[in-house]
Amino acid sequence: MVDAVRQAADEGAWGRYVGRYGDELRALLRERHGVGHAWLCSSGTAAVELALRGLGVVAGDEVILAAYDFKANFTDVLAIGALPVLVDVRADDWQLDVDKVRDAMTSKTKAILISHLHGGSVDLARLREIVGDGVPIVEDACQCPGSVIDGRPAGSAGDVGVLSFGGSKLTAAGRGGAVLTDRGDVIERIKRHVMRGNDLSPLSELQAAALVPQWRSLDEQNEQRRRSTRSLHGLMAEITGLRMLIPPDHSRAAGYYKVGFEYDPTVMAGLSRETFCLAMRSEGIAFWPGFRSLHRIHAARRFRAAGPLPVADRADGRIVLLHHPVLLGTDADIEQIVVALRKIQHAASDLSRRSFEIPPAPWDRDE
Ligand SMILES: *Cc1c(COP(=O)(O)O)cnc(C)c1O
């Protein structure tokens, strides 16, 4: 990767608006996803907004999404002037409950935005059966690039797919994103929105140069992350208080940007989730509380809840995430996670009586 960036720099690509690195990345993404178009842009957040605009979503329309989802997905809907309609997540894996989508639909529903989160996947095939072809689906694959869901590359099964190349993601360029689609009309609307004599939301040549080799080694790395997650799941068999949300399954080529868990403080002597994660991090293991549920952090007038959201409430208070880098470590690194878990479980009642200063999660920090 460093070689590719150095070469791009040597060629002067660092100073160019457009060139062969962007072309190469677009071609690679089209081919991998079997789609006609890959539009590069400045972030996954921008890509979600462009996907919705590309589908013709405008002010006053409604967009359905899970009540437990990445917060920018919600604000992207608001940015267009559309109304987020929140649907609860499934009781087992905390992914969008597709069986609840039908009841959330109205004549104003212009798109359904689904995100595969924390090593899991939304059942897109079933969603399509339920909603028919009338309402387009945006498939957010920011957390699982290169994974395969129901035999299709993640991001290629909706009307429009979205990828992120943000600094913490599995293919990273600091910032960056892409929109994938077969629909020429979507790309035309995106162009009309971003091309103002200049591109409102570009990806640079140097970023593209850094991404191409990462996409080439992604399958191998995804496989290693899957192996690590399987062995972690096995090693955790006797751990109580922490449930892996999506048990690894050999039939799925899952992507692991984060591995999601349900944390039960009652089994950990009442140790708060925040203190538990802090203790894990002080053992060198990147555990963090997950993002908040959308209905918990936004005023009620900003969205419509399609029914009660009890599982999203539960996820809001209980989700814990393991960040991906450790999954490329050695067997000993994975064993160390379980050693740390046992240690903290042992010390839980002592820890729960003390108070700690808890830093905000990186994604909750204002930059
Ligand atoms: C990271 C992420 C995004 C947005 O990506 P950025 O490039 O950070 O803007 C969107 N959706 C999900 C599910 C993500 O995890």
The ligand as a MOL file (V3000), in Angstrom:
LIG
                    3D

  0  0  0     0  0            999 V3000
M  V30 BEGIN CTAB
M  V30 COUNTS 15 15 0 0 0
M  V30 BEGIN ATOM
M  V30 1 C -18.9360 4.3890 8.9480 0
M  V30 2 C -20.3260 4.1890 8.5100 0
M  V30 3 C -20.9670 5.0780 7.6240 0
M  V30 4 C -20.3890 6.3950 7.1470 0
M  V30 5 O -19.1130 6.3780 6.7840 0
M  V30 6 P -18.1090 7.6530 6.8770 0
M  V30 7 O -17.1890 7.3750 5.7570 0
M  V30 8 O -17.4700 7.5620 8.2180 0
M  V30 9 O -18.8820 8.8950 6.6800 0
M  V30 10 C -22.2460 4.7970 7.2180 0
M  V30 11 N -22.8860 3.7090 7.6480 0
M  V30 12 C -22.3290 2.8350 8.5060 0
M  V30 13 C -23.1130 1.6440 8.9270 0
M  V30 14 C -21.0350 3.0400 8.9730 0
M  V30 15 O -20.5000 2.1770 9.8470 0
M  V30 END ATOM
M  V30 BEGIN BOND
M  V30 1 1 1 2
M  V30 2 1 2 3
M  V30 3 2 2 14
M  V30 4 1 3 4
M  V30 5 2 3 10
M  V30 6 1 4 5
M  V30 7 1 5 6
M  V30 8 2 6 7
M  V30 9 1 6 8
M  V30 10 1 6 9
M  V30 11 1 10 11
M  V30 12 2 11 12
M  V30 13 1 12 13
M  V30 14 1 12 14
M  V30 15 1 14 15
M  V30 END BOND
M  V30 END CTAB
M  END
